[in-house]
Amino acid sequence: MIALPTDPPSLDPLLATDLSSQKISRFLYSHLYKFQGAKVNKDLVEEERVYVTKGEQVWHLRLQEKHGLRAKDVQYSLERLLSSNSPRVADYKFLHSVIVKGEREVSLYIDSQAKEWEVKEKLALPFAAILKENALGSSLFSSFGDYEVTEWKKNEYLDLKRKEENNSLPESVRLQILPQSTTSLFLYKKQMLDAFKLSDFMLNLEIADEKHSLSKRGRSIQYVAINHNNPCFDLAFRKALNYAIPREFIIEKLLYNKADPIVSSIPLPFYEEVFKEKRTSVYFFDTEKANAYLKSSKCYPNILDQKIEFRMRADDENQTKGRAIVEALKSLGLNVQIKGMEKAPLYKENGEGKGDLTLLTWYSDYPSIWNFLDPLFHDQKLGNSGNRAHYKNAALTKLLDEKKDLKMAKQIIGIIENEAPWIFLWSLQENYLISDKFIQFPMLSDYL
């Protein structure tokens, strides 16, 4: 039995916008392409051939023989994606039409300006799952994944059954809806639960030993948004804040080494996998540099007398980290005051441009280098659209709109590091407590 934090609103992949739905989709659905680390590889596609005709790209795909997959299933699924009211339908405007060429051959007609990496990433997302042609006739959405749903009891559990023989996967899985991690821990100790995600305050549990802990590279970035509507928060001030944070100490002592450094807004392991090079953050802990930059900032020394509001979620997971960050900023002589808030008003007021410093977490829906950059710094996506620092840089936005290649991505990263629109912090790993039974099935970790 595996714990999920919330019940999915629907098993329809077009509505897979919450984390529980995305996890369930790994059990149930397959796609033309799939994410593997920082790469996108073939999934249901066996062979591909791309050519240009009449101003369009034609992607001619030969499909795998898997669970009776047919070209008609691909056509049905992608046309349904294009014609629906899906929250992400606008992301697939590059796809013009889908034509069946044979029992297992299909051609995708794609906008000539679409980039190959972009097309493959979008076709690897949960929304582009391939369903059987008659899937709408069933509320459980028959698909081509390793499992199928046998029962779904709302707000309680989903029971899954493996489709084919596979000794690396259990014959059946129950996904239990357990919003409270304390409840999950209780059931785990009673040997009634085999895997659940550990909250930060559980990372030092004695039972979370090396054998029964599973750490996965996270897609979340924790940072402090510096409000660019405040003219006193100039470049020198922002750099001062970045040099004041003892990141390595906080990662070791408060996060039990269950977090990774970041380069700009990108987890360091992900950065090194994408660019094939070693890197470190340009902002290391240096109190001398922090004080020197603060003294050269626009509003110094008057900034020392101003109350600076540090906003954050008022929950256990953020309190300890928030206090450590605030203490580091106070060491510069700044009058920083913590304001704990509930999630809804915190995000609402941040979207309205309120607050000075705000501790936030960004979770990337999918592991793309651009997904760690575009929504967070584009000057047309201020506030709730992703750019919560209300940071504006026309030259950077122009590069983000083009999204040409990795060389351009590295150029964007350099601008962000130099501009320091945030206090850059860390990438939180996803940590799970797993049972001896779970360990017997090595492929299960891919589904968490």
Secondary structure, DSSP 8 states (H G I E B T S, - for coil): -EEESS--S-S-GGG--SHHHHHHHHHH---SEEEETTEEEESSEEEEEEEEETTEEEEEEEE---TT--HHHHHHHHHHHHHS--TTGGGGTTEEEEEEEETTEEEEEEETT--HHHHHHHHTSGGG--B-TTGGGSTT--BSSSEEEEEEETTTEEEEEESS--TTS-SEEEEEE---HHHHHHHHHTT--SEEE--GGGTT-TT--TTTEEEEEEEEEEEEEE-TTSTT--HHHHHHHHHT--HHHHHHHTSTT-EE-EETTEEHHHHHHHHSS----S----HHHHHHHHHTSTTTTGGGGSEEEEEEE-SHHHHHHHHHHHHHHHTTT-EEEEEEE-HHHHHHHHHTT--SEEEEEEE-SS--GGGGTHHHH-TTSBGGGSBTT----HHHHHHHHH---HHHHHHHHHHHHHH--EEEEEEEEEEEEE-HHHHT-GGGGGG-
